[in-house]
């Protein structure tokens, strides 16, 4: 029985990184090219005027000077601020020119323009489920810039589209990794009580915007590192529940707010009752048995927790009548 040999893993080739390309000052070459073109025109006119064999020689010289002037003009490469020129000769990377001005490079080399300006990419509004399973709508804007022109051109295909795709993927992943808010759970889980209470330390998309955007920037940076791109900043521009559950989640938030307010009212009322009983006992204002203490506590809680003003009743008899 023959044993199949393992297939050798093909390692990726060494990525091409940016390096400075060779160039000469372009203005002197431009002047020399203009002078050469004028000289070639003069020689051509003289050669045509002559009828002897010397005229043919002048025409040949004029053609050679024209070719030299054409090569001088062809090698001129203007570079403006915020752009770079990637020089490629016979399919091989020869360097990048970043310094603004008029440069002269090998006239047979291909010069590809790459913008190094800061760019914005706004992701489309995406519907995705958060960590609690609630559908939300989310969008972000990513500020980025090319810092390695060689990687941008040779490591990925269409680096602008690559950044857009990776940014949208990172936004989806971040949105599905955290809940929309740390205070509201999923509708079904919160109603049945199957969902664990949050301890307040878990990050949420709505309540921890700064931390979430920092993690979003870090994830996008890691994804687009191969393209020679730097992520300057990323911000969420749209974050809301999807339309199909927006009304239900709004009612749930309102219910949570009412329950929270009631809890605070009851907590404060109990504290006030405890303080009243303690002061009455310490200062010996009146002695109350357990039954009268229970009645006093009941009356105080009704007064303190009621949403409407209570009607006062004055007891003109004894404490026990």
C-alpha positions in Angstrom: 0.0 0.0 0.0 1.6 3.2 -1.1 1.6 6.2 1.2 0.7 9.5 -0.5 3.4 12.1 0.0 2.2 15.3 1.6 1.9 18.2 -0.8 4.5 20.9 -0.2 3.1 24.1 1.1 3.7 27.0 -1.3 4.9 30.0 0.7 3.9 33.5 -0.5 6.6 35.5 -2.2 8.3 38.3 -0.3 6.0 41.3 -0.6 7.3 44.3 -2.5 7.8 47.4 -0.3 8.3 50.9 -1.4 11.7 52.4 -2.0 12.9 55.7 -3.5 13.2 55.6 -7.3 16.0 57.2 -9.3 15.2 60.5 -11.1 17.0 63.5 -12.5 16.1 67.1 -12.5 13.5 67.6 -15.2 13.9 71.3 -16.0 17.4 71.0 -17.5 16.3 68.0 -19.5 13.3 70.0 -20.8 15.5 72.9 -21.9 17.9 70.5 -23.6 15.0 68.8 -25.4 13.7 72.1 -26.7 17.2 73.1 -27.9 17.6 69.7 -29.5 14.3 70.0 -31.3 15.2 73.5 -32.7 18.6 72.2 -33.8 17.0 69.2 -35.5 14.5 71.5 -37.3 17.4 73.7 -38.5 19.5 70.7 -39.7 16.5 69.3 -41.5 15.8 72.6 -43.3 19.5 72.9 -44.3 19.6 69.3 -45.5 16.6 69.7 -47.6 18.0 72.9 -49.1 21.2 71.2 -50.1 21.1 69.2 -53.3 24.4 67.3 -52.7 25.2 64.3 -50.6 25.9 66.5 -47.6 22.2 67.3 -47.4 21.4 63.6 -46.9 23.8 63.4 -44.0 22.2 66.5 -42.4 18.8 64.9 -42.7 20.0 61.7 -41.0 21.6 63.8 -38.2 18.4 65.8 -37.8 16.4 62.6 -37.4 18.7 61.3 -34.7 18.5 64.6 -32.9 14.7 64.4 -33.2 14.8 61.0 -31.6 17.0 62.2 -28.8 14.6 65.2 -28.2 11.6 62.8 -28.2 13.3 60.6 -25.6 14.1 63.6 -23.4 10.4 64.7 -23.6 9.1 61.2 -23.0 11.1 60.8 -19.8 9.7 63.9 -18.2 7.5 63.1 -15.3 5.6 65.8 -13.3 4.8 65.0 -9.7 2.3 67.1 -7.8 1.8 67.3 -4.0 -0.4 64.5 -2.7 0.6 62.1 -5.5 3.4 59.7 -6.2 4.7 58.0 -9.3 5.5 54.3 -9.2 8.2 53.6 -11.8 8.0 50.2 -13.5 10.5 49.0 -16.2 9.8 45.9 -18.2 7.5 44.5 -15.5 9.9 45.2 -12.6 9.4 47.7 -9.8 12.1 50.4 -9.9 11.0 52.7 -7.1 8.6 55.5 -6.2 9.0 59.2 -6.7 7.2 61.3 -4.1 9.0 64.7 -4.2 6.9 67.3 -6.0 8.3 68.8 -9.2 9.4 67.9 -12.7 11.5 64.8 -12.8 13.2 62.8 -15.6 13.3 59.1 -15.5 14.0 56.3 -17.9 11.8 57.1 -21.0 11.0 53.4 -21.5 9.7 53.0 -18.0 6.0 53.0 -17.1 5.0 55.6 -14.5 1.8 54.8 -12.6 0.1 57.5 -10.6 -0.9 56.8 -7.0 -2.7 59.3 -4.8 -1.3 59.6 -1.3 -4.0 62.1 -0.1 -6.2 61.3 2.8 -9.4 59.7 1.7 -12.9 59.0 3.1 -14.8 55.8 2.6 -18.4 55.6 3.9 -19.7 52.1 4.2 -23.3 51.6 3.1 -26.0 51.1 5.7 -25.9 47.4 6.6 -28.5 45.3 8.5 -26.8 42.8 10.8 -27.7 41.0 14.1 -25.9 42.2 17.2 -24.6 40.0 19.9 -28.1 39.6 21.4 -29.6 38.6 18.1 -31.4 41.9 17.5 -31.3 43.2 13.9 -29.7 46.6 13.8 -28.7 49.0 11.0 -25.1 50.3 11.1 -22.8 52.3 8.9 -19.4 53.9 9.4 -16.9 56.3 7.8 -13.3 55.3 7.5 -10.5 57.8 7.0 -7.4 56.2 5.3 -4.3 57.0 3.4 -1.7 55.1 1.3 1.7 54.9 3.0 3.3 52.2 0.8 2.6 52.7 -2.9 4.4 49.5 -3.9 2.2 47.3 -1.7 -0.9 49.2 -2.8 -0.2 48.3 -6.4 1.5 45.0 -6.3 0.2 43.2 -3.1 -3.6 43.5 -3.8 -5.8 43.9 -6.8 -7.6 47.3 -6.9 -6.5 48.6 -3.4 -9.4 51.1 -3.3 -12.0 48.4 -3.6 -10.0 46.2 -1.3 -10.2 48.9 1.5 -13.9 49.3 0.9 -14.6 45.6 1.1 -12.5 45.0 4.2 -14.0 48.0 6.0 -17.5 46.7 5.4 -16.5 43.3 6.7 -14.9 44.8 9.8 -18.1 46.8 10.5 -20.2 43.7 10.2 -17.9 41.8 12.5 -17.9 44.5 15.2 -21.6 44.9 15.1 -22.2 41.2 15.6 -19.6 41.0 18.4 -21.3 43.5 20.8 -24.9 44.1 21.9 -26.6 47.3 20.8 -26.9 48.5 24.4 -25.8 47.0 27.8 -29.2 47.7 29.4 -31.6 46.1 26.9 -31.6 42.4 26.0 -33.3 40.5 23.3 -37.1 40.7 23.3 -37.7 37.0 23.8 -34.9 36.4 26.4 -35.8 39.3 28.5 -39.5 38.3 28.6 -38.8 34.7 29.7 -35.9 35.6 32.0 -33.5 33.2 30.3 -30.9 35.8 29.7 -28.3 36.6 32.3 -28.1 40.0 33.7 -25.3 42.2 32.5 -22.6 43.2 35.0 -22.1 46.6 33.5 -18.6 45.9 32.3 -19.5 44.5 28.9 -19.1 47.0 26.0 -22.1 47.9 23.9 -22.4 49.7 20.6 -24.5 52.6 21.8 -23.0 53.2 25.3 -19.3 52.7 24.5 -18.9 54.5 21.2 -15.2 55.5 21.8 -14.1 52.1 22.7 -16.0 50.5 19.8 -14.6 52.9 17.2 -11.1 52.3 18.6 -11.5 48.5 18.1 -13.1 49.1 14.7 -10.0 51.1 13.6 -7.7 48.4 14.9 -9.5 45.7 13.1 -9.6 47.5 9.8 -5.9 48.4 10.1 -5.1 44.7 10.6 -7.2 43.8 7.5 -5.8 46.3 5.1 -2.2 46.1 6.3 -1.2 44.0 3.3 -2.3 46.9 1.0 0.1 49.4 2.4 -2.8 51.5 3.8 -2.9 53.4 7.1 -6.3 53.8 8.9 -6.4 57.3 10.4 -9.8 57.2 12.0 -13.1 55.4 11.9 -16.5 56.5 13.2 -20.0 55.1 13.3 -22.3 57.3 11.3 -25.5 55.3 11.7 -26.6 53.0 14.5 -30.2 52.1 15.2 -32.6 49.2 15.6 -34.0 47.8 12.4 -37.5 49.0 11.4 -39.2 45.7 12.2 -38.2 45.8 15.9 -37.7 49.5 16.5 -41.2 50.1 18.0 -41.0 47.0 20.2 -37.5 48.0 21.5 -38.8 51.5 22.2 -41.6 50.2 24.3 -39.2 47.9 26.1 -36.8 50.8 26.9 -39.8 52.9 28.2 -40.8 50.0 30.4 -37.3 49.6 31.8 -37.2 53.3 32.5 -40.5 53.1 34.4 -39.3 50.1 36.4 -36.1 51.8 37.2 -37.9 54.9 38.4 -40.2 52.8 40.6 -37.3 51.0 42.1 -35.6 54.3 43.1 -38.8 55.6 44.6 -39.4 52.5 46.7 -35.8 52.4 47.7 -35.9 56.0 48.9 -39.2 55.5 50.6 -38.0 52.5 52.6 -34.9 54.5 53.7 -37.1 57.4 54.8 -39.4 55.0 56.8 -36.4 53.4 58.5 -35.0 56.8 59.4 -38.3 57.9 60.8 -38.7 54.8 63.0 -35.1 55.1 64.2 -35.5 58.7 65.2 -38.7 58.1 67.0 -37.1 55.3 68.9 -33.9 57.2 69.8 -35.7 60.3 71.0 -38.5 58.4 72.8 -41.2 60.5 71.1 -43.8 57.8 71.2 -43.8 54.1 72.0 -45.3 52.0 69.2 -46.0 48.3 69.3 -45.4 46.1 66.3 -48.9 46.4 65.0 -48.8 50.2 65.1 -45.3 50.2 63.5 -46.7 48.1 60.7 -49.6 50.5 60.2 -47.2 53.5 60.2 -44.9 51.9 57.7 -47.9 51.1 55.5 -49.2 54.7 55.6 -45.8 56.2 55.0 -45.1 53.9 52.0 -48.5 54.8 50.5 -47.8 58.5 50.9 -44.2 58.3 49.6 -44.8 55.9 46.7 -48.1 57.2 45.4 -48.1 59.1 42.1 -51.0 61.3 43.2 -51.3 63.6 46.2 -52.7 61.7 49.2 -55.6 63.0 51.3 -54.7 63.7 54.8 -56.9 62.4 57.7 -56.6 64.0 61.2 -57.1 61.5 64.0 -58.9 63.3 66.9 -59.2 60.3 69.1 -56.5 58.2 70.8 -53.7 56.3 69.0 -55.7 53.1 69.2 -59.1 54.5 68.1 
